[in-house]
């Protein structure tokens, strides 16, 4: 099985100058087939539909988390409403300000094991899948690889001899 | 005087090695100032070139106190870094900062004043950068809670840390270097520098009250956010904290007594670090050592060897002759020139290479003034002492002049930028320069009164 066999063909994506407010709205509205399911991350594509970054909910969490909090143990000294205040302040920031710029992509013909390799080594849960011309064809999610693994485990006499 | 110094200046042989060493020295300092290449890389490479070209031998570079690495400085620094790295996870620094904000009852100027005094006090015993790295994150949190602009707080803390660091032998690297070269002990710094630093600090707090006092206003409901914090939650490891405080007390008592015990401060610090490592029960000390600032330590080592090179060829001696010519051998004038020149030099360049150069220069100057003396008789000559103190005061306090004058300033500027509140060079100088000049004026009066009028 290859990346293209289980990827979700590209529908929703972000542009670098989208605001975070627009981004999270799109996260909620993302579809899988016709079903509106919501996603935890989307690729960021430039005008030529080339990947320039990925934005995930983890990036959003990081954006509301003040940098000084990571320097010392200050978690015990926060207050109710702190997250909401910062969220309001940053809602008009651009996607390009906080997205993960180092995009790990896979080619559509990449074998699944290569995809797992990327995910585990880089601690990521989704991979943009690209065509030969470098444009993004779809997204490959951790969950869909897991389904492929499940299938192989459950199916009788498929691959591997006993 | 002038005929005497002329004779000495002729004694400096300005041969090829002199010029090569001088060129390496100037080039290295120019590159350090330009910040085009990391200063540690320049330090190490410059040192290597000095040895490869045979200007200093490896033997001298590694083993001579006059021409090579000053291991007193290195071991004192690394030992203090280890002690702090062990203490940091206990939560004691978060505790102190939160407690301070609560003592101030969330009132913004009181927080600024108390944080400045706490920063100065902590900084007298720890490295300035470490102090700022410990206090600034809590400051950012408090300012967020009170919805205040964090910039005045960060600037005042950086300046307070540079002031406080001047008070003791271990507070700031220039003092550590001066103490080692001049063989001055911990109590000498307490006796001669701490009083004037207390005066400077008092004047500083009054001045920032005038600058920021009225502007800082906060709604009462926001103060409640501070008052609701429970500082006791900060303590993550009470057992390790107790051990650390005992070892730290032993170490500080050791510093106080080191002159009496005939031990170097580095020995005391090494003992403290070794003891705390032992009693902390840490089975994997790897990360404690990894967090020591090796780049800074190697910068020192490289620098000592580069300076060793120019000492050996006589450049420093030649420079000391020029200083004596300017001041006509008048030692009061010399100490004033040293203080003010050091202040303005340190405002723009790193005070570590500056002091590393000035130390041998002052010793060479003393040798010319009192050719028959040697050892501590020479280094502690009553007329020379005010010059050491002037060097320390100028070089340490001068760092407050600009955003690049001291490492602590660089750290807070970096933090502010990360928070989306950049502090421009001009903005820092607008506060830093007048405050620096104020502090150096106080020191000038102090040195003049204490050593040239009252003479105690």
Interface residues (C-beta under 8 A of the other chain):
Chain A: X66 X67 X68 X69 X71 X72 X73 X74 X76 X77 X78 X79 X82
Chain B: X89 X91 X93 X94 X98 X133 X134 X136 X137 X138 X140 X141 X144 X145 X225 X228 X229 X230 X233 X234 X236 X415 X418 X419
